[in-house]
């Protein structure tokens, strides 16, 4: 069947491609601000947990070209997207090694750095807690004594006078009865450590508070409207309102969640208010990028699953203890999202899930591509293979038997959306030749295959919304004004394709503009793999709005039935009058002239919004039943063929296959690029990356010399991306998001391949060559 679409489903060239490959694209640090530009340098605490006794800034102020030094006393205002548990600068205590205490503002970066070293801070060290399990022990140091007073969203449930900032509970069916009915129960623990996002562009922000009382912030951000909102709330005591703040985001050099929410940007905004009329630049070096922005949360997952002899799951109990760090205002939403979905893509009638967000004295955790799903699926998908092995059932068959299908109930009682999970399983199994065992001719090499399923829902508030303004120009070219961010996924291009399909204007004539909160309409955030679905709907609605205006104008000026009109090749045409053609450029701005010399119409401007009005977090806090917190799930399957050197533990990926049901691939090449890129990022976290902290809570390897990420030489020999399209009923042309999903199944499928090759089960990440070599030696004894 021929594709009925002209622009949707086709791999058009990225609209920002030439700008980026030519080096013309400007990022925050590239912007010029003239001779009035000032520089800020932060002062960081050398303790993981300590009281601040005093701060002496007198010597710092004596450094030539230093204008001022600010401390927490200048900004005693807390902030947070989901929970207000953090201050712009530390107040009475520091809670992680490297927390910002003060900032120096100077005319040169050199002077700012010199002065920052002269700020003297007196501390009284306090007991520290460096692991989530230690943090919940009886008698553990309470890191946030005021937790019970923190403002937070209504779907968070903190435990007062403890280190548990949020506890998401799921209770479905009769769990104990389910375990009683089981013929086999597997109970074990899995551990996943912290990871860094490693975006090539470090965090950067420039802020200017001008003499009109206007605060403008240029930032490398995934969330300009969210940042404006938090700036306005935190700085309200200084007389700042939302319409006083403007956030402008140029191109962003990678995010993966690290540039969602607010971290260092609020420091730049606050500092600028102390040097009115001057722009102030704050930029993180690579070291700070590691320890003073969000890190991926670590987790200890205790998993118990009961099954019948035929492999049917009877019950699941999943207890997840998340190391969220010193401040959890965003991390708690990761914990919440996982708690709602920790059954994985399976139909399980009896479920108990406890997902705990726990304060520790390590750097704050936050969103990272996959939003916690990579971490919990490491344990769950490893468990599925181990159960299948014990029962003598094929690892793919046990997944087919238990997979969730359309209409099945999720853990919180909502119905599963249409999906192509079975097709994904079958196509991956066929491509990887699952039933064909491979043996190396080299006795020192072992080859194994691993399989894993995955799913993920957008983690977003029920009222997260998107909007779009669509503006025609005289030549019928279009400017799309949206506030989503292109962080490499191709958002700008996909939005242009959606508008092009509705309005019959080629993507080459559509510009999708980067966000400016003064000019562009509202977007919640570019996170959660929801932007193609949500903002895509807003763009489609704006294009339909513009199309309806065009048809109405033509109908009343040319006296043609509106329902007979259609758009094609930048023209209005008519089904009942085949010879009628009216180019858009002839009237889209200036209108249509009537016989009496008057005109009808005027500039056509489209408006579109989208909010998932069916979503709700109203549920029983003790069971999570009764609401509809997740709008839908994107599902898939993946498999790997892995070669292992038994003498060194070094692994080589011979082939990796991944299939994702994207609903509708708006741009197939971009989807395939995301699958390949996500797989590579996942492989990196499994085989190479490892954050190391000492007994003080200080990160020991905040650099690319000691924190290993792969190079081009580590790419798998063969990568096969598979696109599956089962339409999402409420998606734009059936599309749903998939940006985070490709990396989610990598850890368990590699662990499963190792077990297949060597009969060794790894239950903690990362799975480095050294760790595997030690396990091989242990097994040989």
Secondary structure by P-SEA (a helix, b strand, c coil): cccccccccccccccaaaaaaaccccccccccccccbbbbbbbbbcccbbbbccccccccccccccccccccccccccccccccccccccccccccccccccccccccaaaaaaaaaabbbbbbbccccccccccccccccccccccccccccccccccccccccbbbbbbcccaaaaaaaccbbbbbbbbbbbbbccccccbbbbbbbccccbbbbbcccccaaaaaaaaaaaacccccccccbbbbbccccccccccccccaaaaaaaaaaacccbbbbbbbcaaaaaccccccbbbbbbbbbbbcccccccbbbbbbbbccccccaaaaaaaaaaaaccccccccccbbbbbbbccccccccccccccaaaaaaaaaaaaaaaaaaaacccaaaaaaaccccccccccccccccccaaaaaaaaaaaaacccbbbbbcccccccbbbbbccccccccccccbbbbbbbbccccbbbbbccccccccaaaaaaaaaaaaaccccccccccccccccccccccccccccaaaaaaaaaaaaaaaaaaaaaaaaaaaaccccccccccccbbbbcccccbbbbcccccccccccccccccccbbbbbbbbcccccccccccccccccccccccccccbbbbbbbccccccccccbbbbbbcccccccaaaaaaaaaaaaaaaaaaccbbbbbbccccccccccccccccccccccccbbbbbbbbccccccccbbbbcccccccaaaaaaaaaaaaccccccccccccaaaaaaaaaaaac
